[in-house]
Amino acid sequence: MRVLLKRFLLIICMLNFILISVVANAGSYDLTVDNVKIDTGDFVKRGIGYNGASPGPILRFKEGEEVTINVTNNLEVATSIHWHGLILPFEMDGVPGISFKGISPGETFTYNFSVIQNGTYWFHSHSGFQEPDGAYGAIVIESKNREPFRYDRDYVVQLTDKHPHAGDRIMRNLKMVPDYYNREQQTVNDFFKDIMKSGLGETINDRMAWGGMRMMATDIEDVQGFTGLINGKGPSQNWTGLFKPGERIRLRFINSSAMTYFDIRIPGLEMLVVQSDGNNVQPVTVDELRISVAETYDVIVRPREDKAYTIFAESMGRSGYARGTLATAKGMEANIPELRSAPLLTMADMGMGHDMASMDSSTMKGMDHSSMKGMDHSKMDMSGSADPFYAFGSGLIPTAANGGKFLSYSDLRAQKPLYEDREPTREVELRLTGNMERYTWSINGIKYEDAEPLRLQYGERVRFKFVNETMMTHPMHLHGMWSILDVNAGEFNPIKHVVSIAPGTTVYTETEVDVTGEWAFHCHLSYHASGGMFRKVIVEGGPQLISELEINKTTQGVFN
């Protein structure tokens, strides 16, 4: 009897310990989705935000905790939240029509999932154009282990491109006139400048080639006329992060833009890149980096002087910028660099090489990108290219403003291998296609609404071959699973949730299919995804994601 009593008491103690541990590692958060006022310093507009503001609050999780997030929809339309880059059950992924039905007006949906990673991520609406209208926020996940780098201060630097027009209006305008927002079109003066630079014959051939295709060498950004924001503040409002000289500052860059790639530099400071898309990388020192839409990069800087430093995020098309400041006191400012000259696309960005004189433009379909072929960076000698992830001779190859080091994907190496380096079980080709004249975007020439789901098998390792047959850059985002970017580093290939595919290139990633469920796979340029560059992925086989008990927990009290 005594033995049984001791065992009973021991079991009670163990249960209490487990309960205390669970409670200690559980976090509950409340978010409301609201109509908000957005003040950029250049203009004021109505938008959508969380807890009364855009961007929403920074959600701070701990690796290993169980989080419960109650999202209440105060809008007059349905909404959703996608936890970008987080590995979680597909029912919690937050994509209407794929993982759940969405959150109706007046309803509260409860997200519940375990946090199994650390690093910098973000969240945003996956409903309509609510994200470009302001529905986004940052996620910081504290590591349960000591991180392999030191820092004294920690700032989120969340970038976006805020436009005076609402997202649905922008899409309507692009459908009517694809170059509606292109403010960098070439002029007669540019024609004569090019004659002086390249000669009459080459200039005429260039113009005829672009004219024959009914395309423009300036078509780098679909939407210009925006104000770049850092943490919700425009350049004139000057978001400021304070420091003491000699401190190591961790900057968590998040690009939450609808359409804009940013080239980031901090004049006077080198940046030590330590994370890419939430995963640690072997540190690399750079002067400048390009962050695609939806990517994150964590860098460490160490200002040693008692002065201000400008965080300058210049759009890839040089049509706008975001600006903030690192300073030792509020109110301090540093010089704001001038925008560099806008780049021009080349025939290389169309996958056509350099000999424009031999091109027969009459064979080109008017603005139909699907006829273009990508340059396979893995099979070509790129020794003469400044960056192997751009077509040889591309007009988009980045260079640092100070002539120093510009970060390339080829510089990234995983800090520690996260997956075994094994042979893929099969290859899936995804041709990124589109037609600018109709402003439609597609994968393998098929828009989302006309496409069959992409079916994967649990346990396989799939090699994705991205062939960009368009003249636009596409940040491709696979939900629910990691993308292992092939940089010829074997098991040290970096792990990402977004991979940018430059015009006229072929890029390879691999994915360990280690979850089941239904997921989204799409270009993260808002108006490209809406235009059809989107796929549903169904993972078949494998263990069930949730038990009967968990099903009951999930379905009871989800909608209040």
C-alpha positions as CSV (number, residue, x, y, z in Angstrom):
1,M,0.0,0.0,0.0
2,R,2.8,2.4,0.9
3,V,4.6,1.6,-2.3
4,L,1.5,2.3,-4.3
5,L,1.0,5.6,-2.4
6,K,4.6,6.6,-3.1
7,R,4.2,5.9,-6.7
8,F,0.9,7.9,-6.8
9,L,2.6,10.9,-5.2
10,L,5.5,10.6,-7.5
11,I,3.2,10.6,-10.5
12,I,1.4,13.7,-9.1
13,C,4.7,15.5,-8.7
14,M,5.8,14.6,-12.2
15,L,2.4,15.8,-13.6
16,N,2.7,19.1,-11.7
17,F,6.3,19.6,-13.0
18,I,5.1,18.9,-16.6
19,L,2.1,21.3,-16.2
20,I,4.4,24.0,-14.7
21,S,6.8,23.5,-17.7
22,V,4.0,23.7,-20.2
23,V,2.6,26.9,-18.6
24,A,6.1,28.4,-18.5
25,N,6.6,27.7,-22.1
26,A,3.2,28.9,-23.4
27,G,2.5,32.3,-24.7
28,S,-0.8,33.9,-25.5
29,Y,-1.2,36.9,-27.8
30,D,-4.2,39.0,-29.0
31,L,-4.3,40.8,-32.3
32,T,-7.1,42.8,-33.8
33,V,-7.3,43.6,-37.5
34,D,-8.3,47.2,-37.9
35,N,-8.8,50.1,-40.4
36,V,-6.0,52.5,-39.6
37,K,-4.5,55.8,-40.7
38,I,-1.0,55.6,-42.3
39,D,1.1,58.7,-42.3
40,T,4.2,58.4,-44.4
41,G,5.4,62.0,-44.0
42,D,4.6,62.5,-47.8
43,F,0.9,61.6,-47.7
44,V,-1.7,60.3,-45.3
45,K,-4.0,57.4,-46.3
46,R,-6.4,54.8,-44.9
47,G,-5.0,51.3,-44.6
48,I,-5.2,48.1,-42.6
49,G,-3.1,47.3,-39.5
50,Y,-3.0,45.3,-36.3
51,N,-3.9,46.5,-32.9
52,G,-4.6,49.9,-34.4
53,A,-1.4,50.5,-36.2
54,S,0.7,49.6,-39.3
55,P,3.0,47.9,-39.0
56,G,1.6,45.8,-36.3
57,P,3.3,45.0,-33.0
58,I,6.6,43.0,-32.9
59,L,5.6,39.5,-31.7
60,R,8.4,38.0,-29.6
61,F,8.4,34.3,-29.2
62,K,10.7,31.8,-27.6
63,E,12.0,28.7,-29.4
64,G,10.2,25.7,-27.9
65,E,7.1,27.6,-26.6
66,E,3.5,26.8,-27.5
67,V,1.9,30.0,-28.7
68,T,-1.8,30.9,-28.9
69,I,-2.7,33.9,-31.0
70,N,-6.3,35.2,-30.9
71,V,-7.0,37.2,-34.1
72,T,-10.2,39.3,-34.1
73,N,-11.4,40.8,-37.4
74,N,-12.7,44.3,-37.0
75,L,-12.9,44.9,-40.8
76,E,-16.0,44.7,-42.9
77,V,-14.4,42.0,-45.1
78,A,-12.7,38.7,-44.4
79,T,-9.1,38.6,-43.4
80,S,-6.3,36.2,-42.5
81,I,-2.7,36.1,-41.1
82,H,0.1,34.1,-42.6
83,W,3.1,33.4,-40.3
84,H,5.8,33.9,-43.0
85,G,8.7,31.5,-42.7
86,L,7.3,29.6,-39.7
87,I,7.2,25.8,-39.8
88,L,3.8,24.8,-38.4
89,P,0.8,22.6,-39.2
90,F,-0.8,23.6,-42.5
91,E,-4.2,24.4,-40.7
92,M,-2.3,27.2,-38.9
93,D,-0.6,28.6,-42.1
94,G,-3.3,31.2,-42.7
95,V,-4.0,31.0,-46.5
96,P,-7.7,31.3,-47.3
97,G,-8.9,28.7,-49.7
98,I,-5.9,26.4,-49.0
99,S,-5.3,26.0,-45.3
100,F,-8.5,27.5,-43.9
101,K,-11.6,29.5,-44.9
102,G,-10.3,32.8,-43.6
103,I,-11.6,35.0,-40.7
104,S,-15.0,36.6,-41.4
105,P,-15.9,40.1,-40.1
106,G,-16.5,40.1,-36.4
107,E,-15.0,36.6,-35.8
108,T,-12.0,35.6,-33.8
109,F,-9.8,32.8,-35.0
110,T,-7.3,31.2,-32.7
111,Y,-3.9,30.2,-34.1
112,N,-2.1,27.6,-32.0
113,F,1.3,26.1,-32.8
114,S,4.7,25.1,-31.4
115,V,7.6,27.3,-32.1
116,I,10.4,25.0,-33.4
117,Q,12.8,27.6,-34.8
118,N,14.5,30.9,-34.0
119,G,15.4,34.0,-35.8
120,T,13.7,36.9,-37.7
121,Y,10.4,36.4,-39.5
122,W,7.2,38.4,-40.1
123,F,3.5,38.0,-40.5
124,H,1.0,39.5,-42.9
125,S,-2.5,39.1,-44.4
126,H,-2.9,36.6,-47.2
127,S,-6.3,38.1,-48.2
128,G,-6.7,40.3,-51.2
129,F,-4.3,43.3,-51.1
130,Q,-4.5,43.8,-47.4
131,E,-0.7,43.3,-47.0
132,P,0.3,46.1,-49.3
133,D,-2.4,48.2,-47.7
134,G,-0.6,47.9,-44.3
135,A,-1.4,44.5,-42.8
136,Y,2.0,43.3,-41.7
137,G,4.2,43.0,-38.7
138,A,7.5,41.5,-37.4
139,I,8.3,38.3,-35.5
140,V,11.4,37.8,-33.4
141,I,12.1,34.3,-32.0
142,E,14.6,34.0,-29.2
143,S,17.0,31.0,-29.5
144,K,16.9,28.4,-26.8
145,N,20.6,28.0,-27.2
146,R,23.4,30.5,-27.2
147,E,23.7,32.2,-30.6
148,P,27.1,31.9,-32.4
149,F,27.5,35.7,-32.5
150,R,27.5,38.5,-30.0
151,Y,25.5,41.7,-30.0
152,D,24.6,44.4,-27.4
153,R,21.5,45.9,-29.0
154,D,18.8,44.5,-31.2
155,Y,16.5,46.4,-33.7
156,V,13.9,45.3,-36.2
157,V,14.2,47.3,-39.4
158,Q,11.0,46.5,-41.3
159,L,10.9,47.9,-44.8
160,T,7.9,48.5,-47.1
161,D,6.9,50.6,-50.1
162,K,3.8,52.6,-49.3
163,H,1.9,54.0,-52.3
164,P,-0.9,56.6,-52.2
165,H,-3.2,54.2,-54.2
166,A,-4.9,51.3,-52.6
167,G,-3.8,47.8,-53.7
168,D,-6.9,47.0,-55.6
169,R,-6.7,50.3,-57.5
170,I,-3.0,49.6,-58.4
171,M,-4.0,46.2,-59.8
172,R,-6.8,47.6,-61.9
173,N,-4.4,50.2,-63.3
174,L,-1.7,47.6,-64.1
175,K,-4.3,45.5,-65.9
176,M,-5.4,48.5,-68.0
177,V,-1.9,49.9,-68.7
178,P,1.1,47.7,-67.6
179,D,3.5,50.7,-67.5
180,Y,1.0,52.9,-65.7
181,Y,3.5,53.4,-62.8
182,N,6.7,53.4,-64.8
183,R,8.2,56.9,-64.3
184,E,11.6,56.0,-65.8
185,Q,10.8,55.6,-69.4
186,Q,13.5,56.5,-71.9
187,T,13.3,59.9,-73.6
188,V,14.8,61.6,-76.7
189,N,17.6,63.0,-74.6
190,D,18.4,59.4,-73.5
191,F,18.5,58.4,-77.2
192,F,21.2,61.0,-78.0
193,K,23.1,60.2,-74.8
194,D,23.2,56.6,-75.9
195,I,24.4,57.6,-79.4
196,M,27.3,59.5,-77.8
197,K,28.1,56.5,-75.6
198,S,27.6,53.5,-77.9
199,G,27.3,54.8,-81.4
200,L,24.3,55.3,-83.7
201,G,24.1,51.8,-85.1
202,E,24.2,50.0,-81.7
203,T,21.7,52.5,-80.2
204,I,19.2,52.0,-83.1
205,N,19.5,48.2,-82.9
206,D,18.9,48.4,-79.2
207,R,15.7,50.5,-79.6
208,M,14.5,48.4,-82.4
209,A,14.9,45.2,-80.4
210,W,13.0,46.5,-77.5
211,G,10.4,48.1,-79.7
212,G,9.9,44.9,-81.7
213,M,9.1,43.1,-78.5
214,R,7.0,46.0,-77.2
215,M,9.0,45.9,-74.0
216,M,11.0,48.6,-72.1
217,A,14.5,48.4,-70.8
218,T,13.3,50.5,-67.8
219,D,10.6,48.0,-66.7
220,I,12.4,46.9,-63.5
221,E,9.8,48.0,-61.0
222,D,6.1,47.6,-61.9
223,V,5.0,50.1,-59.3
224,Q,6.9,53.4,-58.8
225,G,5.8,56.6,-57.0
226,F,5.9,55.0,-53.5
227,T,7.4,56.2,-50.2
228,G,9.8,53.8,-48.6
229,L,9.1,53.2,-44.9
230,I,11.2,51.9,-42.0
231,N,9.1,50.6,-39.1
232,G,6.2,52.7,-40.5
233,K,8.2,55.9,-40.8
234,G,9.0,57.7,-44.0
235,P,12.4,59.4,-44.9
236,S,11.3,62.7,-43.4
237,Q,10.1,61.1,-40.2
238,N,13.5,59.4,-39.7
239,W,13.2,56.3,-37.6
240,T,16.1,56.3,-35.2
241,G,17.9,53.5,-33.3
242,L,20.1,54.6,-30.4
243,F,23.5,53.2,-29.6
244,K,26.7,53.8,-27.5
245,P,30.0,53.9,-29.4
246,G,31.6,50.5,-29.6
247,E,28.4,48.5,-29.1
248,R,27.5,45.7,-31.5
249,I,24.1,46.3,-33.0
250,R,22.0,43.6,-34.5
251,L,19.7,44.9,-37.3
252,R,16.9,42.5,-38.3
253,F,16.1,43.6,-41.9
254,I,12.7,42.5,-43.1
255,N,11.4,43.5,-46.6
256,S,7.6,43.6,-46.3
257,S,7.1,45.5,-49.5
258,A,4.4,44.7,-52.0
259,M,6.8,45.0,-55.0
260,T,10.1,46.7,-54.2
261,Y,13.6,45.2,-53.9
262,F,15.9,47.3,-51.7
263,D,19.7,47.8,-51.9
264,I,20.7,48.4,-48.3
265,R,23.9,50.2,-47.1
266,I,25.0,52.2,-44.1
267,P,27.7,54.6,-45.2
268,G,30.7,54.4,-42.9
269,L,29.8,51.0,-41.5
270,E,30.5,47.5,-42.7
271,M,27.7,44.9,-42.2
272,L,28.4,41.4,-40.8
273,V,25.7,39.2,-42.3
274,V,24.8,36.4,-39.7
275,Q,21.3,35.2,-40.7
276,S,19.3,34.8,-43.9
277,D,15.6,34.1,-43.6
278,G,16.0,33.2,-39.9
279,N,18.8,30.7,-40.4
280,N,22.3,31.3,-39.2
281,V,24.9,31.6,-41.9
282,Q,28.7,31.7,-41.7
283,P,29.4,35.4,-41.1
284,V,30.3,37.4,-44.2
285,T,31.3,41.1,-44.2
286,V,29.7,43.3,-46.8
287,D,29.2,46.9,-47.7
288,E,25.8,46.5,-49.3
289,L,23.2,43.9,-49.8
290,R,20.0,43.4,-51.9
291,I,17.0,42.2,-50.0
292,S,14.2,40.8,-52.1
293,V,10.5,41.1,-51.3
294,A,9.7,38.9,-48.2
295,E,13.3,38.1,-47.4
296,T,15.0,38.8,-44.0
297,Y,18.6,39.4,-43.3
298,D,20.2,39.8,-39.9
299,V,23.4,41.9,-39.8
300,I,25.7,43.2,-37.0
301,V,27.3,46.6,-37.2
302,R,29.7,48.2,-34.7
303,P,29.7,52.0,-34.9
304,R,32.7,53.3,-32.9
305,E,32.2,57.0,-33.3
306,D,29.8,59.3,-31.4
307,K,27.9,60.4,-34.5
308,A,24.9,59.5,-36.7
309,Y,24.8,56.9,-39.5
310,T,22.2,56.7,-42.2
311,I,20.5,53.4,-42.9
312,F,19.8,53.8,-46.7
313,A,17.6,51.4,-48.5
314,E,17.5,52.3,-52.2
315,S,15.0,50.6,-54.5
316,M,16.6,48.3,-57.1
317,G,15.1,50.5,-59.9
318,R,16.4,53.7,-58.1
319,S,12.9,55.2,-58.0
320,G,12.7,55.7,-54.3
321,Y,14.2,54.9,-50.9
322,A,13.6,54.3,-47.3
323,R,15.8,56.0,-44.7
324,G,16.5,55.6,-41.0
325,T,19.3,56.6,-38.6
326,L,21.6,55.0,-36.0
327,A,22.6,57.7,-33.6
328,T,23.9,58.3,-30.1
329,A,21.0,60.7,-29.3
330,K,17.5,61.5,-30.6
331,G,17.4,64.2,-33.3
332,M,20.8,63.4,-34.8
333,E,21.0,63.0,-38.6
334,A,23.6,62.0,-41.1
335,N,23.9,62.8,-44.8
336,I,21.4,61.1,-47.0
337,P,23.0,59.7,-50.2
338,E,21.6,60.7,-53.6
339,L,19.8,58.1,-55.6
340,R,22.1,56.4,-58.1
341,S,21.3,56.3,-61.8
342,A,18.5,53.9,-62.7
343,P,19.8,50.7,-64.3
344,L,18.5,49.4,-67.7
345,L,17.6,45.9,-68.6
346,T,19.7,44.3,-71.3
347,M,19.1,41.5,-73.8
348,A,20.9,39.2,-71.3
349,D,18.0,39.8,-68.9
350,M,15.7,38.4,-71.7
351,G,17.9,35.3,-71.9
352,M,19.2,36.4,-75.3
353,G,22.9,37.0,-74.9
354,H,24.6,40.1,-76.2
355,D,24.5,40.1,-80.0
356,M,21.4,42.3,-80.5
357,A,22.4,43.1,-84.1
358,S,21.8,39.5,-85.1
359,M,18.3,39.3,-83.4
360,D,15.2,39.1,-85.5
361,S,12.7,41.0,-83.4
362,S,9.9,40.0,-85.6
363,T,10.0,36.6,-84.2
364,M,9.2,37.9,-80.7
365,K,5.7,37.8,-79.3
366,G,4.5,41.2,-78.1
367,M,5.4,41.4,-74.5
368,D,4.9,37.7,-74.0
369,H,7.7,36.6,-71.7
370,S,6.9,32.9,-72.1
371,S,9.0,32.6,-75.2
372,M,12.2,33.5,-73.3
373,K,14.7,31.0,-72.0
374,G,16.7,31.3,-68.8
375,M,20.5,31.1,-68.4
376,D,21.4,28.1,-66.3
377,H,24.0,29.5,-63.8
378,S,24.9,26.0,-62.7
379,K,26.1,25.0,-66.2
380,M,27.7,28.2,-67.4
381,D,31.1,29.7,-66.9
382,M,30.3,32.8,-64.8
383,S,33.9,33.8,-64.1
384,G,33.3,37.0,-65.9
385,S,30.1,37.9,-64.1
386,A,30.0,40.0,-61.0
387,D,27.3,37.7,-59.6
388,P,26.6,34.2,-60.8
389,F,22.9,34.6,-59.8
390,Y,22.4,37.2,-62.5
391,A,22.6,36.6,-66.3
392,F,26.0,37.4,-67.8
393,G,25.7,41.0,-69.0
394,S,22.6,41.7,-67.0
395,G,21.7,45.3,-66.3
396,L,20.7,44.3,-62.7
397,I,24.1,43.0,-61.5
398,P,24.5,44.9,-58.2
399,T,27.6,46.9,-57.3
400,A,28.4,48.5,-54.0
401,A,28.1,52.3,-53.9
402,N,31.6,52.6,-52.3
403,G,33.1,50.0,-54.7
404,G,33.3,47.5,-51.9
405,K,31.7,44.1,-51.3
406,F,28.1,43.5,-52.4
407,L,26.4,40.4,-50.9
408,S,25.6,37.6,-53.4
409,Y,23.7,34.4,-52.8
410,S,26.9,32.6,-53.7
411,D,28.4,34.1,-50.4
412,L,25.9,32.3,-48.2
413,R,26.9,29.2,-46.3
414,A,24.8,27.5,-43.6
415,Q,26.4,28.0,-40.2
416,K,25.6,24.3,-39.5
417,P,24.1,21.8,-41.9
418,L,20.4,21.5,-41.2
419,Y,19.8,18.6,-43.6
420,E,21.7,15.6,-44.8
421,D,23.1,16.2,-48.3
422,R,21.4,13.5,-50.3
423,E,20.4,12.9,-53.9
424,P,17.0,14.3,-54.8
425,T,14.3,11.7,-55.7
426,R,13.1,13.8,-58.6
427,E,13.2,17.2,-60.3
428,V,10.3,19.5,-60.9
429,E,10.7,22.3,-63.4
430,L,8.9,25.6,-62.7
431,R,9.1,28.0,-65.6
432,L,8.2,31.6,-64.5
433,T,6.2,33.0,-67.3
434,G,4.0,36.0,-68.0
435,N,2.5,38.5,-70.5
436,M,3.1,42.2,-69.7
437,E,0.6,43.4,-72.3
438,R,-2.2,41.7,-70.4
439,Y,-0.4,41.9,-67.1
440,T,-0.9,38.2,-66.4
441,W,1.7,36.0,-64.6
442,S,1.9,32.2,-64.5
443,I,4.0,29.1,-63.8
444,N,4.7,26.9,-66.8
445,G,2.4,29.1,-68.9
446,I,-0.6,28.4,-66.7
447,K,-2.3,30.8,-64.3
448,Y,-3.3,29.7,-60.8
449,E,-7.0,29.4,-61.5
450,D,-6.3,27.1,-64.4
451,A,-3.6,24.9,-62.9
452,E,-3.7,21.6,-61.2
453,P,-2.1,21.4,-57.7
454,L,1.6,20.4,-57.5
455,R,1.6,17.0,-55.7
456,L,4.6,16.0,-53.6
457,Q,5.1,12.8,-51.6
458,Y,6.0,12.9,-47.9
459,G,9.7,11.8,-47.4
460,E,11.0,12.6,-50.9
461,R,13.6,15.2,-51.6
462,V,12.5,17.3,-54.6
463,R,14.8,19.4,-56.7
464,F,13.1,22.5,-58.1
465,K,14.4,24.0,-61.3
466,F,13.3,27.6,-61.6
467,V,13.6,29.0,-65.1
468,N,12.8,32.7,-65.3
469,E,11.5,33.4,-68.8
470,T,10.4,36.9,-67.9
471,M,12.3,40.2,-67.6
472,M,11.1,40.7,-64.0
473,T,12.8,39.4,-60.8
474,H,10.6,37.0,-58.8
475,P,10.9,36.2,-55.1
476,M,9.5,32.6,-54.9
477,H,8.1,31.5,-51.5
478,L,7.2,27.9,-50.6
479,H,5.0,27.7,-47.5
480,G,5.6,25.1,-44.8
481,M,8.9,23.8,-45.9
482,W,12.5,25.1,-46.3
483,S,14.1,25.7,-49.6
484,I,17.7,24.6,-49.8
485,L,19.4,27.0,-52.2
486,D,22.0,25.4,-54.4
487,V,25.2,27.5,-54.2
488,N,27.4,24.4,-54.9
489,A,28.2,24.1,-51.1
490,G,26.8,20.6,-50.5
491,E,25.5,20.2,-47.0
492,F,26.4,23.9,-46.3
493,N,23.9,25.2,-48.9
494,P,21.9,28.0,-47.2
495,I,18.3,27.3,-46.1
496,K,15.7,29.9,-47.1
497,H,12.0,30.5,-47.2
498,V,12.3,33.0,-50.2
499,V,14.5,32.6,-53.2
500,S,14.9,35.4,-55.7
501,I,15.1,34.4,-59.3
502,A,16.7,37.1,-61.5
503,P,15.6,37.6,-65.2
504,G,17.0,35.2,-67.7
505,T,18.4,32.8,-65.1
506,T,17.9,29.2,-64.0
507,V,18.2,28.6,-60.2
508,Y,18.0,25.3,-58.3
509,T,16.6,24.6,-54.8
510,E,15.9,21.4,-53.0
511,T,13.2,20.6,-50.5
512,E,12.9,17.9,-47.9
513,V,9.2,17.1,-48.0
514,D,8.8,16.5,-44.2
515,V,5.3,17.8,-43.6
516,T,1.9,16.8,-44.9
517,G,-1.0,19.0,-45.8
518,E,-1.9,21.7,-48.4
519,W,0.4,24.7,-49.0
520,A,0.9,27.8,-51.1
521,F,3.8,28.3,-53.5
522,H,4.0,31.7,-55.2
523,C,5.9,34.8,-56.3
524,H,5.8,37.2,-53.3
525,L,5.4,40.3,-55.5
526,S,1.8,41.0,-54.5
527,Y,0.5,41.8,-58.0
528,H,2.3,38.9,-59.6
529,A,0.8,36.4,-57.2
530,S,-2.6,38.0,-57.8
531,G,-2.0,37.9,-61.5
532,G,-1.5,34.1,-61.5
533,M,2.1,33.2,-60.4
534,F,0.8,31.0,-57.7
535,R,0.4,27.2,-57.1
536,K,-1.3,25.0,-54.5
537,V,1.0,22.2,-53.2
538,I,-0.4,19.0,-51.8
539,V,1.9,16.8,-49.8
540,E,0.5,13.2,-49.7
541,G,1.4,10.3,-47.4
542,G,3.3,10.4,-44.2
543,P,2.1,10.7,-40.6
544,Q,-1.0,12.5,-39.7
545,L,-0.4,16.1,-38.5
546,I,-2.9,16.0,-35.7
547,S,-4.4,13.3,-33.6
548,E,-8.1,13.0,-32.8
549,L,-7.5,14.7,-29.5
550,E,-5.7,17.6,-31.3
551,I,-8.6,17.8,-33.8
552,N,-11.0,18.4,-30.9
553,K,-8.7,21.0,-29.4
554,T,-8.4,22.7,-32.8
555,T,-12.0,22.8,-33.8
556,Q,-13.5,23.7,-30.4
557,G,-13.5,27.4,-29.7
558,V,-11.7,28.3,-32.9
559,F,-14.4,30.7,-34.0
560,N,-15.8,32.8,-31.1
